């Protein structure tokens, strides 16, 4: 609901995985608002749908790890990319143990419309 109006119906899983609007995505879970390649086009991506890759200067989607937070089964990385702070959730099985100060590439796996 937004201002007393229903904006989307469905099961919690359907709404989480396929929100119809950015408002719904933010209401039902965490999300990042990202400008791709430093452009004005904005995309919305959940923290678990972003991959951290080894830095190479061929990609424009780069950032710098500014901090991290161990959460048990996953680690939250906070990355400064094009003057935006992006939150990335990395499961322990995929964690390369990036450190603050590391320059990295980011890959968006699944965008929210």
N, C-alpha and C positions, 0 to 999 in steps of 0.2 A: 504494500500500500504506500502511496505517496500523496500526502495532503488529503487523506480520506478516500482516495480513489484506488481501485485495484489496477495495478499496471501489468501484472503477469500472474497466471495461475499454473499450477503443476506440482509435481512431487518435489520435495527438497533437492533430490539428486538432479532432476531435470532443470530446475531453476538455477542451481549452482553451476552445472556444466553448460547450460545454454541460456544464459540471461538475455532477454531481448533488449535491454537498455543498460547503460553504465550505472544508473541509479540502482537497479535491481542487483547487479553484480556487486556493488559496494555494500549494499544492504545485507546480502546473504553471505558475504565473505570478504577477505582482503583482496585488493587488486592494485595494480600499478597503472598510472596514466603515463604513456610513453610516446615521445616524438621519435618516429623512426628516422634513422640517419640524420638526426638533427633538423628534420623538416618540420613544418607546421602541422602535418598530418598526425593526429593523435590516435593511438590504439590503446586498448585496455587489456591487460594481461595479468593473470593470477600469478603470485610468487612461485608456485610450484611448476608453472609452465614456461619458465625461463631457465636456460642452461648457461652455465659459466664455462667459457672455453679459454684455452691458452691464448695469450695475446699474440696477434700478428697485425701488422700495420696495413693489411689489405682491406680489413673490415672497417666500416664507419661506425658500427654499433659496438663501441668500446666504452670502458669505464674503469674506475679505480675503486678497489675495495676500501671502504672507509671504516667499517667495523663488522663484527660478526657476533652472533649470539648462539651458543650451543643450547639446543632444546631437547636433547635425548635422541630421538629417532631421526632428527633432522637438525640442520644448522641454518639460521637465517643470516644471510649476507646482505649488507647495505652497501650499494654501489652508487657512486656519483657518476652519472652519464649525462653529458650535455647539460650540466647544471640542474639535473633532477636526481633525486635520491630514489633508487629502485630497490625494492625488497625482493630477494630471491631466496626461496626455500630449497635446500639441497638435502636429499636423504643421505643418511650415513653411508649407505652402500656406494653412492656416487660421489662422495665428498673427497676432494683432493686437498682439503685443509688449506684453502687459500688464506692469505694473511693480509691484514690491513696494509695498504700501500701497493699491493699487487695490481698491475695493469692487466685487464682481462678483456676478452670479447664476450658479448652476450648474444644469445640466440633466442628468439621468441618462438616457442613451439606451438602455442595455441592462443590465438587472439580472440577477444570478446568483441562482438560487433559494437 
